[in-house]
Amino acid sequence: MMDVVVALDSFESGLTDDEKKLLYLRARSAGLTFCGCAHAVFLCELLRSLRCIIKSHTAVTDSLVSRDDGDLCVGILGMGHLGKQLLLGLLEKTRVKPSHIKISRNPESAEECLPKGVECFFDNRRLAARADVLFLCCLPSHLPEVCADLRSHLSKRCLVYSLTSAVPVTRLAELLGHDFIIKPRYGFAACDAGDVWLSCSRLASALKDPLLIEASCPLTMNGGITLGLHWMCAVLYCLLNICTSASLGSSVTLALINSIFEDKCTNSVQLNAQSFISSSYASILLSNEPFPWISLTDAQTKETPLLRFLSGSKSMQQCISAAYKSQLESYRITP
């Protein structure tokens, strides 16, 4: 939700003492918007990087990389405040081309000037058919209708990423008939540093603030907002599934995923087969055999081998955190 009083300097002076106690909600709202967009941007750049690596290391002709340049195609469903902020983040902090960003929004919405190359229309099914990643930025009350419209039109390989609050991933999976979904589940904790989010009113500038990037780091979040390890597990399993969709063997898959993080690691920690699947399954998995397809719904709701691995590997957590900070602290580089 947009903070409509951010520019009103005298707003707080007219509040009662009881009302002033609720001002922390402004910071929380701004923080949720920032974190939601920053984490989505990080995911998109990981996916884009992996697709580029697959393209450069293989001769795969599968539809996953069949576009002329193999670039990631991103769809945004809904262009309210959150959708607009997400678009700004993608343009500012990823190498996804504007021509590969598609938006579907209500035709009654006010027309706005969009960056050159970004295509906008009102056709949710068309968006689903063209997107590799589909962001849901609609209101919770609209979600059942939106999901009914999308159901049966989503490719198995289309990642649905929901920024719609209040609807858990299990319910989304039921509504969509789809298991390739990520829904970040943010929590809140008592904290004296919650005011850090009040400087998030303008995302473009906030995404350049080292303090905010540090506060939003998924594995070490502070500022009163939390995000469990399940989200990072879902992201890593998503990378695994992309390699499985490309029919890559397990040894190649691990090498490609590790290569995304290796230049950010100061130690030799790496993901292996036992990091993702049970030891018994890993022991019989051939090096040229793809990993099994992993339900992201399960990855976010159950204890998995990856959750146990990440929980016990501070080195891997540090490596992922370094990759996140490096991505957010860099400026967009035009391909």
C-alpha positions as CSV (number, residue, x, y, z in Angstrom):
1,M,0.0,0.0,0.0
2,M,1.3,3.5,-0.9
3,D,2.1,5.8,2.0
4,V,-0.2,8.8,1.2
5,V,1.2,10.9,4.1
6,V,4.9,10.5,3.3
7,A,5.2,14.1,2.1
8,L,3.0,15.7,4.8
9,D,5.5,17.0,7.4
10,S,2.7,18.2,9.8
11,F,0.8,14.9,9.7
12,E,2.2,13.5,12.9
13,S,1.6,16.7,15.0
14,G,-2.2,16.2,14.7
15,L,-2.2,12.6,16.0
16,T,-3.2,11.6,19.5
17,D,-0.7,9.6,21.7
18,D,-2.6,6.4,20.9
19,E,-2.5,7.1,17.2
20,K,1.2,7.8,17.3
21,K,1.7,4.3,18.7
22,L,0.5,3.0,15.4
23,L,3.0,4.9,13.3
24,Y,5.3,1.8,13.1
25,L,2.7,0.4,10.6
26,R,3.9,3.0,8.1
27,A,7.4,1.7,8.3
28,R,6.2,-1.9,8.2
29,S,4.2,-1.3,5.0
30,A,7.1,0.4,3.3
31,G,9.4,-2.4,4.4
32,L,7.1,-5.1,3.0
33,T,6.9,-3.3,-0.3
34,F,10.7,-2.9,-0.5
35,C,11.5,-6.4,0.6
36,G,8.9,-8.0,-1.7
37,C,10.3,-6.1,-4.7
38,A,14.0,-6.6,-3.8
39,H,13.6,-10.3,-3.3
40,A,11.6,-10.7,-6.5
41,V,14.4,-8.8,-8.4
42,F,17.0,-11.1,-6.9
43,L,15.1,-14.2,-8.0
44,C,14.7,-12.8,-11.5
45,E,18.4,-12.2,-11.9
46,L,19.2,-15.7,-10.6
47,L,16.8,-17.2,-13.2
48,R,18.2,-15.0,-16.0
49,S,21.8,-15.9,-15.1
50,L,21.0,-19.6,-15.0
51,R,19.2,-19.5,-18.4
52,C,22.2,-17.7,-19.9
53,I,24.6,-20.3,-18.5
54,I,22.5,-23.1,-19.8
55,K,22.4,-21.5,-23.2
56,S,26.2,-21.0,-23.3
57,H,27.0,-24.5,-22.1
58,T,24.5,-26.6,-23.9
59,A,22.9,-27.0,-27.3
60,V,19.5,-27.4,-25.8
61,T,16.6,-26.6,-28.2
62,D,13.9,-27.1,-25.6
63,S,11.3,-24.4,-25.4
64,L,12.9,-23.2,-22.1
65,V,15.6,-21.5,-24.2
66,S,14.0,-21.5,-27.6
67,R,13.6,-17.7,-27.9
68,D,16.0,-16.0,-30.2
69,D,18.1,-14.7,-27.3
70,G,17.1,-17.0,-24.5
71,D,16.2,-14.1,-22.3
72,L,13.9,-14.3,-19.4
73,C,10.3,-13.1,-20.1
74,V,8.6,-11.6,-17.1
75,G,4.9,-11.0,-16.7
76,I,3.3,-8.7,-14.1
77,L,-0.4,-9.1,-13.5
78,G,-1.7,-6.0,-11.9
79,M,-0.3,-2.5,-12.0
80,G,-1.3,-1.0,-8.6
81,H,1.3,0.5,-6.4
82,L,3.1,-2.9,-5.8
83,G,3.2,-3.8,-9.5
84,K,4.6,-0.4,-10.4
85,Q,7.3,-0.7,-7.8
86,L,8.2,-4.1,-9.0
87,L,8.5,-2.9,-12.6
88,L,10.9,-0.1,-11.4
89,G,13.0,-2.6,-9.6
90,L,13.2,-5.0,-12.6
91,L,14.3,-2.1,-14.8
92,E,16.7,-0.7,-12.3
93,K,18.4,-3.8,-10.9
94,T,18.2,-6.7,-13.5
95,R,19.4,-7.3,-17.0
96,V,15.9,-8.3,-18.1
97,K,15.2,-6.3,-21.3
98,P,12.2,-4.0,-21.2
99,S,10.9,-5.7,-24.3
100,H,10.8,-9.0,-22.3
101,I,8.5,-7.5,-19.6
102,K,4.8,-7.8,-20.2
103,I,2.0,-6.3,-18.1
104,S,-1.7,-7.2,-17.9
105,R,-3.9,-4.8,-16.1
106,N,-7.5,-3.7,-15.9
107,P,-8.4,-1.6,-18.9
108,E,-10.2,0.8,-16.6
109,S,-6.9,1.8,-15.0
110,A,-5.6,5.2,-15.8
111,E,-3.2,5.1,-18.8
112,E,0.4,5.8,-17.8
113,C,3.6,6.3,-19.7
114,L,5.5,3.0,-19.5
115,P,9.2,2.7,-20.3
116,K,10.0,2.1,-24.0
117,G,9.7,-1.5,-24.9
118,V,7.4,-2.7,-22.0
119,E,4.2,-4.0,-23.5
120,C,0.9,-3.6,-21.7
121,F,-2.5,-5.2,-22.4
122,F,-5.5,-6.7,-20.7
123,D,-5.3,-10.5,-21.3
124,N,-4.2,-12.6,-18.3
125,R,-4.2,-15.8,-20.4
126,R,-1.9,-14.2,-23.0
127,L,0.4,-13.1,-20.2
128,A,0.5,-16.6,-18.7
129,A,1.3,-18.1,-22.1
130,R,4.2,-15.7,-22.7
131,A,5.8,-15.5,-19.3
132,D,8.6,-17.5,-17.8
133,V,7.9,-15.8,-14.5
134,L,4.5,-14.5,-13.7
135,F,4.1,-12.1,-10.8
136,L,0.7,-11.8,-9.2
137,C,0.3,-8.2,-7.9
138,C,-3.5,-8.2,-7.7
139,L,-5.7,-7.6,-4.6
140,P,-6.6,-10.7,-2.5
141,S,-10.3,-10.2,-3.3
142,H,-9.5,-10.5,-7.0
143,L,-7.3,-13.6,-6.7
144,P,-10.0,-16.3,-7.1
145,E,-11.2,-14.8,-10.3
146,V,-7.7,-14.2,-11.6
147,C,-6.7,-17.8,-10.8
148,A,-9.8,-19.2,-12.5
149,D,-8.8,-17.2,-15.6
150,L,-5.2,-18.5,-15.5
151,R,-6.0,-22.1,-14.6
152,S,-5.2,-24.6,-17.5
153,H,-3.3,-21.8,-19.3
154,L,-0.1,-22.0,-17.3
155,S,2.8,-24.0,-18.7
156,K,4.3,-26.3,-16.1
157,R,7.5,-24.4,-16.5
158,C,6.0,-21.0,-15.8
159,L,7.0,-19.9,-12.3
160,V,4.1,-18.1,-10.5
161,Y,5.4,-15.7,-7.9
162,S,2.7,-14.2,-5.7
163,L,3.1,-10.8,-4.0
164,T,-0.6,-10.9,-3.0
165,S,-1.0,-11.0,0.7
166,A,-3.2,-13.3,2.9
167,V,-3.4,-16.2,0.5
168,P,-0.9,-19.0,1.3
169,V,0.9,-21.1,-1.3
170,T,-1.2,-24.2,-0.6
171,R,-4.4,-22.3,-1.5
172,L,-2.8,-20.8,-4.6
173,A,-1.7,-24.3,-5.7
174,E,-5.4,-25.4,-5.4
175,L,-6.8,-22.4,-7.2
176,L,-4.3,-22.6,-10.1
177,G,-3.9,-26.4,-10.3
178,H,-0.1,-25.6,-10.5
179,D,2.8,-26.5,-8.2
180,F,5.5,-24.2,-9.6
181,I,4.7,-21.3,-7.2
182,I,6.6,-19.2,-4.8
183,K,4.9,-17.2,-2.1
184,P,7.2,-15.4,0.3
185,R,5.8,-15.6,3.9
186,Y,6.9,-12.5,5.8
187,G,6.7,-12.3,9.5
188,F,7.2,-9.6,12.1
189,A,9.4,-9.3,15.2
190,A,9.8,-6.7,17.9
191,C,12.7,-4.4,16.8
192,D,14.0,-1.0,17.7
193,A,15.4,-0.5,14.1
194,G,12.0,-0.6,12.3
195,D,12.2,3.0,11.2
196,V,14.9,2.0,8.7
197,W,12.1,1.3,6.2
198,L,10.7,4.8,6.3
199,S,13.3,5.9,3.7
200,C,11.7,3.4,1.2
201,S,9.1,5.7,-0.2
202,R,10.9,5.9,-3.6
203,L,12.0,2.4,-4.6
204,A,14.5,3.5,-7.3
205,S,16.6,5.4,-4.8
206,A,15.9,2.9,-1.9
207,L,17.4,0.1,-4.0
208,K,20.7,2.0,-3.9
209,D,20.8,2.3,-0.2
210,P,23.4,-0.2,1.4
211,L,21.6,0.0,4.8
212,L,18.3,-1.1,3.2
213,I,19.9,-3.8,1.1
214,E,21.6,-5.1,4.3
215,A,18.3,-5.0,6.2
216,S,16.4,-6.9,3.5
217,C,19.0,-9.7,3.0
218,P,16.7,-12.8,3.0
219,L,18.8,-14.9,5.3
220,T,19.7,-12.2,7.8
221,M,16.8,-9.8,7.7
222,N,16.4,-7.1,10.3
223,G,14.2,-4.1,10.9
224,G,11.4,-6.1,12.3
225,I,10.6,-8.1,9.2
226,T,11.5,-11.7,8.9
227,L,11.5,-14.3,6.1
228,G,12.2,-18.0,6.9
229,L,14.6,-20.3,5.1
230,H,11.7,-21.9,3.2
231,W,11.8,-19.0,0.7
232,M,15.4,-19.5,-0.1
233,C,14.8,-23.3,-0.4
234,A,12.0,-22.6,-2.9
235,V,14.3,-20.4,-4.9
236,L,17.1,-23.0,-5.1
237,Y,14.6,-25.8,-5.9
238,C,13.3,-23.5,-8.7
239,L,16.8,-23.4,-10.2
240,L,17.0,-27.1,-9.9
241,N,13.6,-27.5,-11.7
242,I,14.8,-25.3,-14.6
243,C,17.7,-27.6,-15.2
244,T,15.4,-30.6,-15.0
245,S,13.1,-29.1,-17.6
246,A,16.2,-28.7,-19.8
247,S,16.9,-32.4,-19.4
248,L,20.3,-31.6,-17.9
249,G,22.1,-34.4,-15.9
250,S,22.5,-34.0,-12.2
251,S,26.3,-33.4,-12.3
252,V,25.9,-30.6,-14.9
253,T,22.9,-29.2,-13.0
254,L,25.0,-28.9,-9.8
255,A,27.9,-27.4,-11.6
256,L,25.7,-24.7,-13.2
257,I,23.9,-23.8,-10.1
258,N,27.1,-23.6,-8.0
259,S,28.7,-21.4,-10.7
260,I,26.1,-18.7,-10.0
261,F,27.3,-18.4,-6.5
262,E,31.0,-19.4,-6.7
263,D,32.5,-16.0,-7.3
264,K,30.7,-14.7,-4.2
265,C,32.0,-17.5,-1.9
266,T,35.2,-17.1,0.1
267,N,35.2,-20.8,0.9
268,S,34.8,-24.1,-0.9
269,V,31.2,-24.8,0.1
270,Q,29.1,-26.1,-2.7
271,L,25.7,-27.6,-3.2
272,N,25.6,-31.4,-3.9
273,A,23.0,-34.0,-4.7
274,Q,22.4,-34.7,-1.0
275,S,21.7,-30.9,-0.5
276,F,18.6,-31.3,-2.6
277,I,17.3,-34.8,-2.3
278,S,17.5,-37.7,0.2
279,S,20.8,-39.5,0.6
280,S,19.2,-42.8,-0.5
281,Y,17.9,-41.2,-3.8
282,A,21.2,-39.4,-4.3
283,S,23.1,-42.6,-4.0
284,I,21.3,-44.1,-7.1
285,L,21.0,-40.9,-9.2
286,L,23.3,-41.2,-12.2
287,S,25.4,-38.2,-13.2
288,N,23.7,-37.9,-16.6
289,E,20.2,-38.4,-15.1
290,P,18.2,-35.3,-14.3
291,F,17.0,-34.5,-10.8
292,P,13.3,-35.2,-10.1
293,W,10.9,-32.3,-10.5
294,I,10.4,-30.8,-7.0
295,S,7.1,-29.3,-5.9
296,L,7.7,-25.8,-4.7
297,T,4.6,-26.1,-2.6
298,D,6.2,-28.9,-0.6
299,A,9.5,-26.9,-0.5
300,Q,7.7,-24.1,1.3
301,T,5.6,-26.1,3.7
302,K,7.7,-29.2,4.6
303,E,11.0,-30.1,6.0
304,T,13.3,-30.9,3.0
305,P,16.9,-32.0,2.6
306,L,17.7,-28.5,1.4
307,L,16.1,-26.9,4.5
308,R,18.2,-29.1,6.7
309,F,21.3,-28.3,4.7
310,L,20.9,-24.6,4.7
311,S,20.0,-24.5,8.4
312,G,23.3,-26.2,9.2
313,S,25.5,-24.4,6.7
314,K,26.4,-20.9,7.7
315,S,29.0,-20.9,4.9
316,M,26.3,-21.4,2.3
317,Q,24.1,-18.8,3.9
318,Q,26.9,-16.3,3.8
319,C,27.6,-17.2,0.1
320,I,23.9,-16.6,-0.8
321,S,23.8,-13.4,1.2
322,A,26.9,-12.1,-0.6
323,A,25.3,-12.9,-4.0
324,Y,22.1,-11.0,-2.9
325,K,24.1,-7.9,-1.8
326,S,26.2,-7.9,-4.9
327,Q,23.2,-8.0,-7.1
328,L,21.3,-5.3,-5.3
329,E,24.3,-3.0,-4.9
330,S,25.1,-3.1,-8.6
331,Y,23.5,-0.8,-11.1
332,R,21.7,-2.1,-14.1
333,I,24.1,-2.8,-17.0
334,T,22.5,-2.5,-20.4
335,P,22.9,-5.8,-22.3
